[in-house]
Amino acid sequence: MTVTNAETWLYKINPSLKLFVLMVLCIVALFIDDLNYMINVTMGVLLIFLCFTGHSIKRIILLSIPFGFIFISTSLAMIFFGKGKTLWFEWGLISITEESFMRGLLVGFRALLFAALGLTFSLTTRPVNLFYSLMQQVKLKPKYAYSFMAALRLIPIMMQEFQTIRNAMKVRGFERGTGVKSIYFKMKAYSIPLLSGSIRRAHRIAVAMEAKRFTDTRDRTYYYDFGFSKYDQGFILYFIILLLAGFYLSIQFPLVSI
């Protein structure tokens, strides 16, 4: 199945820079303890995710479903079992206080922010571009970068092999068994052929790369050349403005009274 999407300005940002900026934003989010500030920053990140990833509305909605689950599951644990002084509701082990409710929302929005950042990065960054950029801008050793790229190429082949083994086991009637013994047998039946096939394939790739004079030297030419552009400046500027504006709005126009 081919996934089609429009290439927006997020695709033109240097992958290494994008990764670095989003990681910094994740670290900053860990230190935000104000609920209004967290809501404002999360809304700014969701705006990018919903409007600029270049995917259709239908796919965006499907991808957003786990976001709701993440938000609810992380919030409820803190809301139901957190501690506080202003009691709102109590029933058995469940105790909801004003403090636990606010803390639960804070944790939920933080989890939502992490999920939105991770998905935005993965949807707008091609793995090959990321590793080429890491070699050029971060000076990652080529042997590690090409190893990851080769591993990514092998995933569809392994999935195809897995399906072939599964079909063969169905034909022979091995899929019908139940219980712990059957699970152990299936694990062994799947893992040994997949592992041995992967080792043989990795050996062939290594021999082919050495035959083509692949070395670990960083002084080399690249098929894809990555640098910095005005899109990178706009990306950094957006998050700086988001953090500053979010802080200002949380003080002047708080959404939640704390």
Rosetta constraint file for C-alpha pairs under 8 A:
AtomPair CA 4 CA 55 HARMONIC 7.63 0.50
AtomPair CA 5 CA 54 HARMONIC 5.42 0.50
AtomPair CA 5 CA 55 HARMONIC 4.95 0.50
AtomPair CA 5 CA 56 HARMONIC 7.12 0.50
AtomPair CA 6 CA 53 HARMONIC 7.97 0.50
AtomPair CA 6 CA 54 HARMONIC 4.58 0.50
AtomPair CA 6 CA 55 HARMONIC 6.53 0.50
AtomPair CA 7 CA 11 HARMONIC 5.91 0.50
AtomPair CA 7 CA 53 HARMONIC 7.76 0.50
AtomPair CA 7 CA 54 HARMONIC 5.87 0.50
AtomPair CA 8 CA 12 HARMONIC 7.39 0.50
AtomPair CA 8 CA 52 HARMONIC 6.13 0.50
AtomPair CA 8 CA 53 HARMONIC 6.60 0.50
AtomPair CA 8 CA 54 HARMONIC 5.75 0.50
AtomPair CA 9 CA 13 HARMONIC 6.96 0.50
AtomPair CA 9 CA 52 HARMONIC 7.51 0.50
AtomPair CA 9 CA 231 HARMONIC 6.72 0.50
AtomPair CA 10 CA 52 HARMONIC 6.84 0.50
AtomPair CA 10 CA 53 HARMONIC 6.87 0.50
AtomPair CA 10 CA 124 HARMONIC 6.23 0.50
AtomPair CA 10 CA 231 HARMONIC 7.78 0.50
AtomPair CA 11 CA 124 HARMONIC 5.22 0.50
AtomPair CA 11 CA 125 HARMONIC 6.29 0.50
AtomPair CA 12 CA 231 HARMONIC 6.65 0.50
AtomPair CA 13 CA 17 HARMONIC 7.39 0.50
AtomPair CA 13 CA 18 HARMONIC 6.53 0.50
AtomPair CA 13 CA 228 HARMONIC 7.57 0.50
AtomPair CA 13 CA 229 HARMONIC 7.41 0.50
AtomPair CA 13 CA 231 HARMONIC 5.67 0.50
AtomPair CA 13 CA 232 HARMONIC 5.24 0.50
AtomPair CA 13 CA 235 HARMONIC 7.59 0.50
AtomPair CA 14 CA 18 HARMONIC 6.12 0.50
AtomPair CA 14 CA 133 HARMONIC 7.15 0.50
AtomPair CA 14 CA 226 HARMONIC 6.84 0.50
AtomPair CA 14 CA 227 HARMONIC 6.67 0.50
AtomPair CA 14 CA 228 HARMONIC 6.13 0.50
AtomPair CA 14 CA 229 HARMONIC 7.88 0.50
AtomPair CA 14 CA 232 HARMONIC 6.58 0.50
AtomPair CA 15 CA 19 HARMONIC 6.11 0.50
AtomPair CA 15 CA 125 HARMONIC 6.53 0.50
AtomPair CA 15 CA 129 HARMONIC 6.81 0.50
AtomPair CA 15 CA 130 HARMONIC 5.11 0.50
AtomPair CA 15 CA 133 HARMONIC 6.24 0.50
AtomPair CA 15 CA 134 HARMONIC 7.92 0.50
AtomPair CA 16 CA 20 HARMONIC 6.17 0.50
AtomPair CA 16 CA 130 HARMONIC 6.40 0.50
AtomPair CA 16 CA 133 HARMONIC 5.86 0.50
AtomPair CA 16 CA 134 HARMONIC 5.88 0.50
AtomPair CA 16 CA 137 HARMONIC 7.09 0.50
AtomPair CA 16 CA 138 HARMONIC 7.48 0.50
AtomPair CA 17 CA 21 HARMONIC 6.08 0.50
AtomPair CA 17 CA 232 HARMONIC 7.43 0.50
AtomPair CA 18 CA 22 HARMONIC 6.15 0.50
AtomPair CA 18 CA 121 HARMONIC 7.53 0.50
AtomPair CA 18 CA 232 HARMONIC 7.92 0.50
AtomPair CA 19 CA 23 HARMONIC 6.11 0.50
AtomPair CA 19 CA 121 HARMONIC 7.33 0.50
AtomPair CA 20 CA 24 HARMONIC 6.20 0.50
AtomPair CA 21 CA 25 HARMONIC 6.21 0.50
AtomPair CA 21 CA 236 HARMONIC 7.19 0.50
AtomPair CA 22 CA 26 HARMONIC 6.22 0.50
AtomPair CA 22 CA 117 HARMONIC 6.60 0.50
AtomPair CA 23 CA 27 HARMONIC 6.36 0.50
AtomPair CA 24 CA 28 HARMONIC 6.18 0.50
AtomPair CA 25 CA 29 HARMONIC 6.09 0.50
AtomPair CA 26 CA 30 HARMONIC 6.53 0.50
AtomPair CA 26 CA 114 HARMONIC 6.53 0.50
AtomPair CA 27 CA 31 HARMONIC 7.13 0.50
AtomPair CA 28 CA 32 HARMONIC 6.75 0.50
AtomPair CA 29 CA 38 HARMONIC 7.46 0.50
AtomPair CA 29 CA 110 HARMONIC 6.84 0.50
AtomPair CA 30 CA 110 HARMONIC 7.70 0.50
AtomPair CA 32 CA 37 HARMONIC 7.31 0.50
AtomPair CA 32 CA 38 HARMONIC 6.52 0.50
AtomPair CA 33 CA 38 HARMONIC 7.56 0.50
AtomPair CA 33 CA 106 HARMONIC 7.42 0.50
AtomPair CA 34 CA 38 HARMONIC 6.24 0.50
AtomPair CA 34 CA 106 HARMONIC 7.63 0.50
AtomPair CA 35 CA 39 HARMONIC 6.16 0.50
AtomPair CA 35 CA 102 HARMONIC 7.18 0.50
AtomPair CA 35 CA 103 HARMONIC 7.90 0.50
AtomPair CA 35 CA 105 HARMONIC 7.33 0.50
AtomPair CA 35 CA 106 HARMONIC 5.31 0.50
AtomPair CA 35 CA 256 HARMONIC 7.61 0.50
AtomPair CA 36 CA 40 HARMONIC 6.29 0.50
AtomPair CA 36 CA 250 HARMONIC 5.07 0.50
AtomPair CA 36 CA 254 HARMONIC 5.84 0.50
AtomPair CA 36 CA 255 HARMONIC 6.04 0.50
AtomPair CA 36 CA 256 HARMONIC 6.29 0.50
AtomPair CA 37 CA 41 HARMONIC 6.29 0.50
AtomPair CA 37 CA 246 HARMONIC 5.63 0.50
AtomPair CA 37 CA 247 HARMONIC 5.53 0.50
AtomPair CA 37 CA 249 HARMONIC 7.66 0.50
AtomPair CA 37 CA 250 HARMONIC 5.10 0.50
AtomPair CA 38 CA 42 HARMONIC 6.05 0.50
AtomPair CA 38 CA 106 HARMONIC 6.91 0.50
AtomPair CA 38 CA 109 HARMONIC 6.69 0.50
AtomPair CA 38 CA 110 HARMONIC 6.99 0.50
AtomPair CA 39 CA 43 HARMONIC 6.11 0.50
AtomPair CA 39 CA 109 HARMONIC 6.50 0.50
AtomPair CA 40 CA 44 HARMONIC 6.37 0.50
AtomPair CA 40 CA 246 HARMONIC 5.08 0.50
AtomPair CA 40 CA 247 HARMONIC 7.94 0.50
AtomPair CA 40 CA 249 HARMONIC 7.74 0.50
AtomPair CA 40 CA 250 HARMONIC 7.32 0.50
AtomPair CA 41 CA 45 HARMONIC 6.39 0.50
AtomPair CA 41 CA 113 HARMONIC 7.99 0.50
AtomPair CA 41 CA 242 HARMONIC 6.42 0.50
AtomPair CA 41 CA 243 HARMONIC 6.50 0.50
AtomPair CA 41 CA 246 HARMONIC 5.83 0.50
AtomPair CA 42 CA 46 HARMONIC 6.08 0.50
AtomPair CA 42 CA 109 HARMONIC 6.74 0.50
AtomPair CA 42 CA 110 HARMONIC 7.64 0.50
AtomPair CA 42 CA 112 HARMONIC 7.31 0.50
AtomPair CA 42 CA 113 HARMONIC 5.25 0.50
AtomPair CA 43 CA 47 HARMONIC 6.11 0.50
AtomPair CA 44 CA 48 HARMONIC 6.77 0.50
AtomPair CA 44 CA 242 HARMONIC 6.51 0.50
AtomPair CA 45 CA 49 HARMONIC 6.36 0.50
AtomPair CA 45 CA 113 HARMONIC 6.99 0.50
AtomPair CA 45 CA 116 HARMONIC 6.79 0.50
AtomPair CA 45 CA 117 HARMONIC 6.95 0.50
AtomPair CA 46 CA 50 HARMONIC 5.95 0.50
AtomPair CA 46 CA 113 HARMONIC 7.77 0.50
AtomPair CA 46 CA 116 HARMONIC 6.36 0.50
AtomPair CA 47 CA 51 HARMONIC 5.93 0.50
AtomPair CA 47 CA 52 HARMONIC 7.84 0.50
AtomPair CA 48 CA 52 HARMONIC 5.22 0.50
AtomPair CA 48 CA 53 HARMONIC 7.04 0.50
AtomPair CA 48 CA 120 HARMONIC 7.78 0.50
AtomPair CA 49 CA 53 HARMONIC 5.68 0.50
AtomPair CA 49 CA 116 HARMONIC 6.62 0.50
AtomPair CA 49 CA 117 HARMONIC 7.88 0.50
AtomPair CA 49 CA 119 HARMONIC 7.84 0.50
AtomPair CA 49 CA 120 HARMONIC 5.54 0.50
AtomPair CA 50 CA 60 HARMONIC 6.76 0.50
AtomPair CA 53 CA 120 HARMONIC 6.60 0.50
AtomPair CA 53 CA 123 HARMONIC 6.64 0.50
AtomPair CA 53 CA 124 HARMONIC 6.12 0.50
AtomPair CA 55 CA 59 HARMONIC 6.47 0.50
AtomPair CA 55 CA 60 HARMONIC 6.48 0.50
AtomPair CA 56 CA 60 HARMONIC 6.19 0.50
AtomPair CA 57 CA 61 HARMONIC 6.11 0.50
AtomPair CA 58 CA 62 HARMONIC 6.32 0.50
AtomPair CA 59 CA 63 HARMONIC 6.09 0.50
AtomPair CA 60 CA 64 HARMONIC 6.03 0.50
AtomPair CA 61 CA 65 HARMONIC 6.53 0.50
AtomPair CA 63 CA 67 HARMONIC 7.61 0.50
AtomPair CA 64 CA 68 HARMONIC 6.81 0.50
AtomPair CA 65 CA 69 HARMONIC 6.69 0.50
AtomPair CA 66 CA 70 HARMONIC 6.05 0.50
AtomPair CA 67 CA 71 HARMONIC 6.11 0.50
AtomPair CA 67 CA 112 HARMONIC 6.15 0.50
AtomPair CA 67 CA 115 HARMONIC 6.89 0.50
AtomPair CA 67 CA 116 HARMONIC 7.78 0.50
AtomPair CA 68 CA 72 HARMONIC 6.12 0.50
AtomPair CA 69 CA 73 HARMONIC 5.93 0.50
AtomPair CA 70 CA 74 HARMONIC 6.02 0.50
AtomPair CA 70 CA 108 HARMONIC 7.30 0.50
AtomPair CA 70 CA 111 HARMONIC 6.80 0.50
AtomPair CA 70 CA 112 HARMONIC 6.70 0.50
AtomPair CA 71 CA 75 HARMONIC 6.02 0.50
AtomPair CA 71 CA 108 HARMONIC 4.58 0.50
AtomPair CA 71 CA 109 HARMONIC 6.55 0.50
AtomPair CA 71 CA 111 HARMONIC 6.52 0.50
AtomPair CA 71 CA 112 HARMONIC 5.82 0.50
AtomPair CA 72 CA 76 HARMONIC 5.92 0.50
AtomPair CA 72 CA 108 HARMONIC 6.82 0.50
AtomPair CA 73 CA 77 HARMONIC 6.68 0.50
AtomPair CA 73 CA 108 HARMONIC 7.86 0.50
AtomPair CA 74 CA 78 HARMONIC 7.08 0.50
AtomPair CA 74 CA 104 HARMONIC 7.27 0.50
AtomPair CA 74 CA 107 HARMONIC 6.56 0.50
AtomPair CA 74 CA 108 HARMONIC 5.30 0.50
AtomPair CA 74 CA 111 HARMONIC 7.30 0.50
AtomPair CA 75 CA 79 HARMONIC 6.06 0.50
AtomPair CA 75 CA 104 HARMONIC 4.31 0.50
AtomPair CA 75 CA 105 HARMONIC 5.60 0.50
AtomPair CA 75 CA 106 HARMONIC 7.78 0.50
AtomPair CA 75 CA 107 HARMONIC 6.08 0.50
AtomPair CA 75 CA 108 HARMONIC 4.68 0.50
AtomPair CA 76 CA 80 HARMONIC 5.80 0.50
AtomPair CA 76 CA 104 HARMONIC 6.54 0.50
AtomPair CA 77 CA 81 HARMONIC 6.03 0.50
AtomPair CA 77 CA 82 HARMONIC 7.58 0.50
AtomPair CA 77 CA 104 HARMONIC 7.37 0.50
AtomPair CA 78 CA 82 HARMONIC 4.89 0.50
AtomPair CA 78 CA 100 HARMONIC 6.07 0.50
AtomPair CA 78 CA 101 HARMONIC 7.27 0.50
AtomPair CA 78 CA 103 HARMONIC 6.82 0.50
AtomPair CA 78 CA 104 HARMONIC 4.71 0.50
AtomPair CA 78 CA 107 HARMONIC 7.90 0.50
AtomPair CA 79 CA 95 HARMONIC 7.89 0.50
AtomPair CA 79 CA 96 HARMONIC 5.87 0.50
AtomPair CA 79 CA 97 HARMONIC 7.51 0.50
AtomPair CA 79 CA 100 HARMONIC 4.90 0.50
AtomPair CA 79 CA 101 HARMONIC 4.66 0.50
AtomPair CA 79 CA 102 HARMONIC 7.77 0.50
AtomPair CA 79 CA 103 HARMONIC 7.22 0.50
AtomPair CA 79 CA 104 HARMONIC 4.94 0.50
AtomPair CA 79 CA 105 HARMONIC 7.89 0.50
AtomPair CA 80 CA 94 HARMONIC 5.18 0.50
AtomPair CA 80 CA 95 HARMONIC 5.48 0.50
AtomPair CA 80 CA 96 HARMONIC 5.30 0.50
AtomPair CA 80 CA 100 HARMONIC 7.46 0.50
AtomPair CA 80 CA 101 HARMONIC 7.95 0.50
AtomPair CA 81 CA 93 HARMONIC 7.42 0.50
AtomPair CA 81 CA 94 HARMONIC 5.86 0.50
AtomPair CA 81 CA 95 HARMONIC 5.84 0.50
AtomPair CA 81 CA 96 HARMONIC 7.02 0.50
AtomPair CA 81 CA 100 HARMONIC 7.57 0.50
AtomPair CA 82 CA 95 HARMONIC 7.29 0.50
AtomPair CA 82 CA 96 HARMONIC 7.20 0.50
AtomPair CA 82 CA 97 HARMONIC 7.60 0.50
AtomPair CA 82 CA 99 HARMONIC 7.91 0.50
AtomPair CA 82 CA 100 HARMONIC 4.79 0.50
AtomPair CA 82 CA 101 HARMONIC 7.97 0.50
AtomPair CA 83 CA 95 HARMONIC 7.78 0.50
AtomPair CA 83 CA 96 HARMONIC 7.94 0.50
AtomPair CA 83 CA 97 HARMONIC 6.90 0.50
AtomPair CA 83 CA 99 HARMONIC 7.07 0.50
AtomPair CA 83 CA 100 HARMONIC 5.76 0.50
AtomPair CA 84 CA 97 HARMONIC 5.43 0.50
AtomPair CA 84 CA 98 HARMONIC 6.77 0.50
AtomPair CA 84 CA 99 HARMONIC 5.08 0.50
AtomPair CA 84 CA 100 HARMONIC 5.99 0.50
AtomPair CA 85 CA 97 HARMONIC 6.73 0.50
AtomPair CA 85 CA 98 HARMONIC 7.61 0.50
AtomPair CA 85 CA 99 HARMONIC 7.19 0.50
AtomPair CA 86 CA 97 HARMONIC 5.32 0.50
AtomPair CA 86 CA 98 HARMONIC 5.51 0.50
AtomPair CA 86 CA 99 HARMONIC 7.05 0.50
AtomPair CA 87 CA 95 HARMONIC 7.51 0.50
AtomPair CA 87 CA 96 HARMONIC 6.28 0.50
AtomPair CA 87 CA 97 HARMONIC 4.30 0.50
AtomPair CA 87 CA 98 HARMONIC 6.55 0.50
AtomPair CA 88 CA 95 HARMONIC 7.85 0.50
AtomPair CA 88 CA 96 HARMONIC 5.58 0.50
AtomPair CA 88 CA 97 HARMONIC 5.03 0.50
AtomPair CA 88 CA 98 HARMONIC 6.59 0.50
AtomPair CA 89 CA 95 HARMONIC 5.89 0.50
AtomPair CA 89 CA 96 HARMONIC 5.06 0.50
AtomPair CA 89 CA 97 HARMONIC 6.83 0.50
AtomPair CA 90 CA 94 HARMONIC 5.73 0.50
AtomPair CA 90 CA 95 HARMONIC 4.40 0.50
AtomPair CA 90 CA 96 HARMONIC 6.22 0.50
AtomPair CA 91 CA 95 HARMONIC 6.45 0.50
AtomPair CA 96 CA 100 HARMONIC 6.38 0.50
AtomPair CA 96 CA 101 HARMONIC 6.65 0.50
AtomPair CA 97 CA 101 HARMONIC 6.07 0.50
AtomPair CA 98 CA 102 HARMONIC 6.29 0.50
AtomPair CA 99 CA 103 HARMONIC 6.06 0.50
AtomPair CA 100 CA 104 HARMONIC 5.84 0.50
AtomPair CA 101 CA 105 HARMONIC 6.32 0.50
AtomPair CA 102 CA 106 HARMONIC 6.24 0.50
AtomPair CA 102 CA 258 HARMONIC 7.96 0.50
AtomPair CA 103 CA 107 HARMONIC 6.23 0.50
AtomPair CA 104 CA 108 HARMONIC 6.06 0.50
AtomPair CA 105 CA 109 HARMONIC 6.06 0.50
AtomPair CA 106 CA 110 HARMONIC 6.14 0.50
AtomPair CA 107 CA 111 HARMONIC 6.22 0.50
AtomPair CA 108 CA 112 HARMONIC 6.13 0.50
AtomPair CA 109 CA 113 HARMONIC 6.03 0.50
AtomPair CA 110 CA 114 HARMONIC 6.35 0.50
AtomPair CA 111 CA 115 HARMONIC 6.21 0.50
AtomPair CA 112 CA 116 HARMONIC 6.11 0.50
AtomPair CA 113 CA 117 HARMONIC 6.14 0.50
AtomPair CA 114 CA 118 HARMONIC 6.14 0.50
AtomPair CA 115 CA 119 HARMONIC 6.09 0.50
AtomPair CA 116 CA 120 HARMONIC 5.95 0.50
AtomPair CA 117 CA 121 HARMONIC 6.21 0.50
AtomPair CA 118 CA 122 HARMONIC 6.21 0.50
AtomPair CA 119 CA 123 HARMONIC 5.92 0.50
AtomPair CA 120 CA 124 HARMONIC 6.20 0.50
AtomPair CA 121 CA 125 HARMONIC 5.89 0.50
AtomPair CA 122 CA 126 HARMONIC 7.55 0.50
AtomPair CA 125 CA 129 HARMONIC 7.12 0.50
AtomPair CA 125 CA 130 HARMONIC 6.84 0.50
AtomPair CA 126 CA 130 HARMONIC 6.32 0.50
AtomPair CA 127 CA 131 HARMONIC 6.36 0.50
AtomPair CA 127 CA 149 HARMONIC 7.40 0.50
AtomPair CA 128 CA 132 HARMONIC 6.21 0.50
AtomPair CA 128 CA 149 HARMONIC 6.40 0.50
AtomPair CA 129 CA 133 HARMONIC 6.03 0.50
AtomPair CA 129 CA 224 HARMONIC 7.57 0.50
AtomPair CA 130 CA 134 HARMONIC 6.10 0.50
AtomPair CA 131 CA 135 HARMONIC 6.21 0.50
AtomPair CA 131 CA 145 HARMONIC 5.52 0.50
AtomPair CA 131 CA 146 HARMONIC 7.81 0.50
AtomPair CA 131 CA 149 HARMONIC 7.46 0.50
AtomPair CA 132 CA 136 HARMONIC 6.37 0.50
AtomPair CA 132 CA 145 HARMONIC 7.48 0.50
AtomPair CA 132 CA 222 HARMONIC 7.74 0.50
AtomPair CA 132 CA 224 HARMONIC 6.83 0.50
AtomPair CA 132 CA 225 HARMONIC 7.67 0.50
AtomPair CA 132 CA 226 HARMONIC 7.49 0.50
AtomPair CA 133 CA 137 HARMONIC 5.74 0.50
AtomPair CA 133 CA 138 HARMONIC 7.42 0.50
AtomPair CA 133 CA 225 HARMONIC 7.84 0.50
AtomPair CA 133 CA 226 HARMONIC 5.85 0.50
AtomPair CA 134 CA 138 HARMONIC 4.83 0.50
AtomPair CA 134 CA 139 HARMONIC 6.21 0.50
AtomPair CA 134 CA 140 HARMONIC 5.59 0.50
AtomPair CA 134 CA 145 HARMONIC 7.85 0.50
AtomPair CA 135 CA 139 HARMONIC 4.59 0.50
AtomPair CA 135 CA 140 HARMONIC 4.43 0.50
AtomPair CA 135 CA 141 HARMONIC 6.40 0.50
AtomPair CA 135 CA 142 HARMONIC 6.43 0.50
AtomPair CA 135 CA 145 HARMONIC 7.06 0.50
AtomPair CA 136 CA 140 HARMONIC 7.46 0.50
AtomPair CA 136 CA 226 HARMONIC 7.18 0.50
AtomPair CA 137 CA 227 HARMONIC 7.94 0.50
AtomPair CA 139 CA 218 HARMONIC 7.55 0.50
AtomPair CA 140 CA 144 HARMONIC 7.26 0.50
AtomPair CA 140 CA 145 HARMONIC 6.88 0.50
AtomPair CA 141 CA 145 HARMONIC 6.54 0.50
AtomPair CA 141 CA 216 HARMONIC 6.68 0.50
AtomPair CA 141 CA 217 HARMONIC 7.77 0.50
AtomPair CA 141 CA 218 HARMONIC 6.83 0.50
AtomPair CA 142 CA 146 HARMONIC 5.84 0.50
AtomPair CA 142 CA 216 HARMONIC 5.68 0.50
AtomPair CA 142 CA 217 HARMONIC 7.34 0.50
AtomPair CA 142 CA 218 HARMONIC 6.87 0.50
AtomPair CA 143 CA 147 HARMONIC 5.97 0.50
AtomPair CA 143 CA 215 HARMONIC 7.74 0.50
AtomPair CA 143 CA 216 HARMONIC 5.69 0.50
AtomPair CA 144 CA 148 HARMONIC 6.33 0.50
AtomPair CA 145 CA 149 HARMONIC 6.31 0.50
AtomPair CA 146 CA 150 HARMONIC 5.96 0.50
AtomPair CA 147 CA 151 HARMONIC 6.11 0.50
AtomPair CA 148 CA 152 HARMONIC 6.21 0.50
AtomPair CA 149 CA 153 HARMONIC 6.37 0.50
AtomPair CA 150 CA 154 HARMONIC 6.39 0.50
AtomPair CA 151 CA 155 HARMONIC 6.64 0.50
AtomPair CA 153 CA 157 HARMONIC 7.67 0.50
AtomPair CA 154 CA 158 HARMONIC 6.19 0.50
AtomPair CA 155 CA 159 HARMONIC 6.24 0.50
AtomPair CA 156 CA 160 HARMONIC 6.21 0.50
AtomPair CA 157 CA 161 HARMONIC 6.23 0.50
AtomPair CA 158 CA 162 HARMONIC 6.05 0.50
AtomPair CA 158 CA 194 HARMONIC 6.98 0.50
AtomPair CA 158 CA 198 HARMONIC 7.76 0.50
AtomPair CA 159 CA 163 HARMONIC 6.27 0.50
AtomPair CA 160 CA 164 HARMONIC 6.29 0.50
AtomPair CA 161 CA 165 HARMONIC 6.22 0.50
AtomPair CA 161 CA 194 HARMONIC 7.20 0.50
AtomPair CA 162 CA 166 HARMONIC 6.13 0.50
AtomPair CA 162 CA 190 HARMONIC 7.08 0.50
AtomPair CA 162 CA 194 HARMONIC 7.21 0.50
AtomPair CA 163 CA 167 HARMONIC 6.12 0.50
AtomPair CA 164 CA 168 HARMONIC 6.20 0.50
AtomPair CA 165 CA 169 HARMONIC 6.17 0.50
AtomPair CA 165 CA 190 HARMONIC 6.97 0.50
AtomPair CA 166 CA 170 HARMONIC 6.19 0.50
AtomPair CA 166 CA 175 HARMONIC 7.95 0.50
AtomPair CA 166 CA 190 HARMONIC 7.96 0.50
AtomPair CA 167 CA 171 HARMONIC 6.26 0.50
AtomPair CA 168 CA 172 HARMONIC 6.39 0.50
AtomPair CA 169 CA 173 HARMONIC 6.05 0.50
AtomPair CA 169 CA 174 HARMONIC 5.15 0.50
AtomPair CA 169 CA 175 HARMONIC 6.03 0.50
AtomPair CA 170 CA 174 HARMONIC 5.96 0.50
AtomPair CA 170 CA 175 HARMONIC 5.33 0.50
AtomPair CA 170 CA 176 HARMONIC 7.81 0.50
AtomPair CA 175 CA 186 HARMONIC 7.96 0.50
AtomPair CA 177 CA 182 HARMONIC 5.54 0.50
AtomPair CA 178 CA 182 HARMONIC 5.40 0.50
AtomPair CA 178 CA 183 HARMONIC 7.07 0.50
AtomPair CA 179 CA 183 HARMONIC 6.41 0.50
AtomPair CA 180 CA 184 HARMONIC 6.25 0.50
AtomPair CA 181 CA 185 HARMONIC 6.23 0.50
AtomPair CA 182 CA 186 HARMONIC 6.15 0.50
AtomPair CA 183 CA 187 HARMONIC 6.16 0.50
AtomPair CA 184 CA 188 HARMONIC 6.28 0.50
AtomPair CA 185 CA 189 HARMONIC 6.02 0.50
AtomPair CA 186 CA 190 HARMONIC 6.04 0.50
AtomPair CA 187 CA 191 HARMONIC 5.84 0.50
AtomPair CA 188 CA 192 HARMONIC 5.95 0.50
AtomPair CA 189 CA 193 HARMONIC 7.08 0.50
AtomPair CA 190 CA 194 HARMONIC 6.33 0.50
AtomPair CA 191 CA 195 HARMONIC 5.85 0.50
AtomPair CA 192 CA 196 HARMONIC 6.07 0.50
AtomPair CA 193 CA 197 HARMONIC 5.93 0.50
AtomPair CA 194 CA 198 HARMONIC 6.08 0.50
AtomPair CA 195 CA 199 HARMONIC 6.25 0.50
AtomPair CA 196 CA 200 HARMONIC 6.31 0.50
AtomPair CA 197 CA 201 HARMONIC 6.15 0.50
AtomPair CA 198 CA 202 HARMONIC 5.99 0.50
AtomPair CA 199 CA 203 HARMONIC 6.16 0.50
AtomPair CA 200 CA 204 HARMONIC 6.36 0.50
AtomPair CA 201 CA 205 HARMONIC 6.26 0.50
AtomPair CA 202 CA 206 HARMONIC 6.17 0.50
AtomPair CA 203 CA 207 HARMONIC 6.23 0.50
AtomPair CA 204 CA 208 HARMONIC 6.15 0.50
AtomPair CA 205 CA 209 HARMONIC 6.14 0.50
AtomPair CA 206 CA 210 HARMONIC 6.20 0.50
AtomPair CA 207 CA 211 HARMONIC 6.09 0.50
AtomPair CA 208 CA 212 HARMONIC 6.40 0.50
AtomPair CA 209 CA 213 HARMONIC 6.56 0.50
AtomPair CA 209 CA 214 HARMONIC 5.38 0.50
AtomPair CA 210 CA 214 HARMONIC 5.16 0.50
AtomPair CA 210 CA 215 HARMONIC 7.57 0.50
AtomPair CA 228 CA 232 HARMONIC 6.31 0.50
AtomPair CA 229 CA 233 HARMONIC 7.02 0.50
AtomPair CA 230 CA 234 HARMONIC 6.28 0.50
AtomPair CA 231 CA 235 HARMONIC 6.09 0.50
AtomPair CA 232 CA 236 HARMONIC 6.32 0.50
AtomPair CA 233 CA 237 HARMONIC 6.03 0.50
AtomPair CA 234 CA 238 HARMONIC 5.99 0.50
AtomPair CA 235 CA 239 HARMONIC 6.71 0.50
AtomPair CA 236 CA 240 HARMONIC 6.32 0.50
AtomPair CA 237 CA 241 HARMONIC 6.09 0.50
AtomPair CA 238 CA 242 HARMONIC 6.01 0.50
AtomPair CA 239 CA 243 HARMONIC 6.09 0.50
AtomPair CA 240 CA 244 HARMONIC 6.25 0.50
AtomPair CA 241 CA 245 HARMONIC 5.69 0.50
AtomPair CA 242 CA 246 HARMONIC 5.66 0.50
AtomPair CA 243 CA 247 HARMONIC 6.16 0.50
AtomPair CA 244 CA 248 HARMONIC 6.25 0.50
AtomPair CA 245 CA 249 HARMONIC 6.00 0.50
AtomPair CA 246 CA 250 HARMONIC 6.03 0.50
AtomPair CA 247 CA 251 HARMONIC 6.57 0.50
AtomPair CA 248 CA 252 HARMONIC 6.16 0.50
AtomPair CA 249 CA 253 HARMONIC 5.05 0.50
AtomPair CA 249 CA 254 HARMONIC 6.54 0.50
AtomPair CA 250 CA 254 HARMONIC 4.68 0.50
AtomPair CA 250 CA 255 HARMONIC 7.34 0.50
